[in-house]
Amino acid sequence: MLWPLVSLLAAVLATLLIGRVVDRLLQRLAARHPEAPVWEQLRRCRAPLQLVVLTSILLAAEPLQRISGIEDDEDLRHLLLLVLIAACGWLAVRVVAAALEAVRTRYETVTEDASRVQRVQTQLSLLRRVAGALVWVVTAGSMLLTFETMRTVGAGLLASAGVLGIVAGIAAQSTLGNFFAGLQIAFSDTVRIGDTVVVDGQQGTVEEITLSYLVLRLWDYRRMTVPTSYFVSKPFENWTRRDPGLLGWVLLHLDHTAPVEELRTALHAYLSGSGLWDGKEWSLQVTDTTPSTIVVRAAMTARSPDDTADLRLAVREHLIAHLRDHHPQALPRARSDP
């Protein structure tokens, strides 16, 4: 009884030692090559790697046979084989995720174009999900094939796969449509993580993109979930697809006596001292008139949709305050004189 326990303890210690050695090696490689983030990302694979090593050692040495009390050696080996296959799938998923994350991190350091970074981030996110799904499907199939009964009925399953595929395709049209829509979104660059979009009158920022749905963070921090098929079948607004900068505008209904030229000067002076204005464009024009008021539009640009919204509110407040303090007669009034 002592020898199997010693063998099991030796297998566990060997597993921990190998995991630590590999982790230290990756840590040194990451320190030597900081321009290659893949080594630092691969350190996340330590847990599945240790499980693969441990099950491999147990399959080779078989120290659990006497301890567990299992008389049938084949049952124990089959159990360990299933664990090994699952651990290999886990390790493959971690390696793919680490590699794609390293690619994203590396790309962010070599380019300053925010739109290209968002596009690559969206594509890599969906690639990680697709690759993970494929790895787990292959892993599950490999585990099933280790059972004798599954190998026996394998021919029948393959023969009926065509009929089942047609039935499943008809039953899951919506799911498959969202799946292919997610792939189309990833590689057609229509929507990216971080884009500001308007869907059914709701403005939000794309926070997450999966193969079946998108998550939008609205201005009040609510989350709106939209199927990916929506973005390939219906029109929507993308405010930051090419340039995150936007032109914002403010409408003021004023009296006919409003000093437009002075208001224009006040607007430019305020924008010049504001950190929200990007310094590109601005204007103040009379766009319409009614028998009792004129419509003045103040337009200005900002670097992002959030800055544009804040700048619009600030400009409206400043212009109204300027008129209230210096030209109160320019504010709209209800005339009673003939």
N, C-alpha and C positions, 0 to 999 in steps of 0.2 A: 504493500500500500504506500510505502514511503517513496518508492521510485517514481510512480506516476505523479505524485504531488510535486516532487522536485522537477520533473519534466515540465509539468504545467507552469510552475513558477519560473522556470528557465525560459519558457516560450513567452510569457508575459514580459519578463525583463528584457529579453531580446527585442520584443516589439517596441517597448518604450525606448530602448537604446537606439534602435534604427530610426524611430521617429524623431528623436532628439538630434541625431547626427544629421539627418536630412534637413531638419529645420535650421540647424546652425550653418550648414552648407549654403542653403538658400539665403540665409541672412547675410553671410559674407559676400555672396554673389551680388545681392542687392546693394550692399555698401560699396562694392567695387564698381558697379555699373548702375549708378543712379539714373542714367538716361534710359534704362530698360526696366520699366516697372513690373514686368512679368514675373521676376524672381520674388518680389515682395508679395505679389498676388498669389503665387503658388504656395506660400506658407499656409494658406487657408486649407490646403489639402492634407494637412497632417493627420487629422482624425480618421478620414476614410483610408488613408494609406496605412495607418497602424492596424486598422481592422483587416485590411487585405493581407498584411504580413502575418498577423496572428492566425487567421484562418488557414493560410497557406502552411504555416508551421504545424498547426494541429492536424491538417490533412496528411502531412508528411510523417509526423512523429506519432500521432494518435495517442496522446497521453490521457485522454478523457475516457477511454473505453472502460477501464477498471473503476475509475472514480464514479462515473455516472451510473454504473450498474446495468448498462444496456448490453445485452448479450449479443444481439445481432449487430455485427460490425457495419453492415451495409446501411442500416438506418442512421447510424452516427455519421458515416461518411456522406450520406445524402444530405443530412441536415447541415453539415459544415460546407458542403458544396453550394447549397442554396444561399447560405450566408456569404460565401465568397463571391458568388455572382452578384448579389445585391450590393456588396461592398465595392466591387469593381464598377458597377453602374454609378454608385454614389461618387466614387473617385473620378470617373469620367465627367460627370456633371460639374464637379468642383473645378476640374482642370479646364473645361471649356469656359465656365464662368470667369475663372481667373484670367485666362488668355484674352477673352473679350473685354474684360474690365481693364486689363493692361493696355490693350489697343486704344480704348477710349481715353485713358489717362495720358497716354503718350500723344494722342492726337490733340488733346487740349493744350499741351505744352508747346506744340510746334506750329499752331495756327492761332491767329487772333480774330478770325471771323466767327462771330457768335452763331450766325445762322448755320454755318457748316458744322460747327460743333454740335448744335442741336440735332441736325440731320443725322450725323454719325451716331449720336447717342440713341436716337430713336431706332435706327437700323440695328445697332448692336443689341439693344434691349429685346427686340423681337427675335433676333437670331438666337439669343441665349434661351429664350423660351422654346423656340422650335427645336433647337439642338437638345435641350433638356428633355422635351417630350419624346423625341426620337430615341434618345438613350434609354429612357425608362421603358419605352415600348419594347426595344430590343432586349433589355434586361429581363422584363417580365416574360417575353417569349422564350428566352434562354432558360429561365427557371422552370417554365412549364414543360419544356422539352426534356428535362431531366426525369420526368415521371414516365414510366413505361406505358401507362394507359394513354397519355397524350401522344406518344409516338405512334401508338397503334391506330388511334383515330385521326392522325394527322392527314392521311390521304383523303379521308372523307371531308375533313374541314376545308382542305384546299379545293376539293371538287365543288363544294357548295359556297366557296368564297365569293364567286361572281354574283350569285343570286343574293347572298347576304349583303354584298356591297351595294347592289342596286336598291334593296329595301332600306338599308341604312342611309343611303344618299337621299332617298325621297323623304324619309322620316326626319332627317337632320338638315334640311335645306337651309334653314336659318343659321344654324351653327356653322355649317360649311361656308355659307356666304360671308359670315363675319370673319371666319378664319382667312379666307382668301382676300377679303377686304383689308384685314390687318397687314398681310404681306404687301398688298398694293400700296397701302399708306406708307409703309416703311421704306419702300424703294422708289416711290413716285414723288416723295418730298412734298406732299400736299399739306400734311400736318406733322409737327415735330413737338417733342417735349419742350415746354417753355413758351410755345406760341400762344398768343392771345387771340381767341376766336369768339365769334358770336353765333350761338346755336339757338334757334327759336326765340330770338330776342334776349337771350341770356349771355352776357359777356363773362368769359372765364379764361383761365390759364390752364393749358394742358399739363396735367401733373403726372399722368401715367398712361401708357399705351400698352395694351395687351393684344392678343390675337383675336379677342372677341369684343372688347369694349375699350372706351377711353374715359378717363376720369378728369373732369374739369373742376378747378378750384375757382368758385365764384368770388365776387368782390367782398361778400360778407362771410367768407371762409366756409360756405356750404360746399359740398361736393356733388357734382352732377355727373351721373354715369350715362354714357351715350354709346349705343352699339357702333362698331366700326363701319358697318355697312351704311350707316347714315352719311358718312363723309365721302362715300363714293357714289351715292345715289341721289343726294339732295344738295342744293346750293347752301353755302355757308360763308361767313366772312372770316378771313385770316388777316389780322392786322399786322402781323410781324413776319410774314413769309419771306420777304426780301429785305426789308429794313425795319428794325424795331421802332424807328422814329415815326411820330404821327403829327398831323396837323389838327390842333384843337381850335374850337371857336366858341364864342360867347355872344349871344344876342341880347341887346338892350332896347327896350321900348322907351323912347325919350320924347320930350316936348320939342316942338319945332324950333324953339329958341336955344336948344342945346349947342354949346360951343364945340363943334366936331373937331376942329383943328387943335384946340387946346386938349381935348380928350385924347387925340392921337399922340400928342407930345407926352402926355401923362402916361399913356400905355407904354411907349418906347422907353421912357425913363424907368418905369417899374420893371420891365423885362430885362433891361440892362443890368439891374441889380439883383435879379433873381437867379438862383442856381438851378432852377428847373428848366429855364429856357436854354435851348442848344445854340442860339445865336444865328440860326439859318434864315428863318422867314418870320415875318410878322406883318400885320396890316390892320387898319381900322377903316371901314367903309360904311356908307349909308346904303343899305341894300333894298329898302322899301319905305314907303310912306303911306300914311292913312290921313283922313281928315283931322285927326287929333294928335297923332304921334308920328315919329320916324323910327325906323328899325336900323340900329347900328350893329354891325358885326365886327367883333375883334377876333382876329385869327393869329395863332402863334404855334410854333413847332416845339417838340420836346423829344428827348432821347428814347422814351419808352411809353407804352400806354399808361402805366401808373403815373409817371411824371406828367403826362398830358392831362390826365384827370385832375391831379392836384393843381396844376397850373391854371386850368380853366376855372376852378373854384376860387383860387386866389385872385385871378384877374377880375372876375366878376365882382368879388367883394371890394377890391381896390377901386375899381371904376365907380361903383355906386357910392362908396365912401367919399371919393373925390368930388363927385357931383353934389352930394349932400352937404359937404362942408364949404364948397366954393360956389356952386351954382345950383342952389336948391330949386330955382324956378325951372331948371332943365328937366327935372323929374316929371313923369306923367301927371297931369292934373285933369280933373273933371271941370270943364268950363261951363259956367252958367250965364255968362254975359252974351247978348245977342251978337 
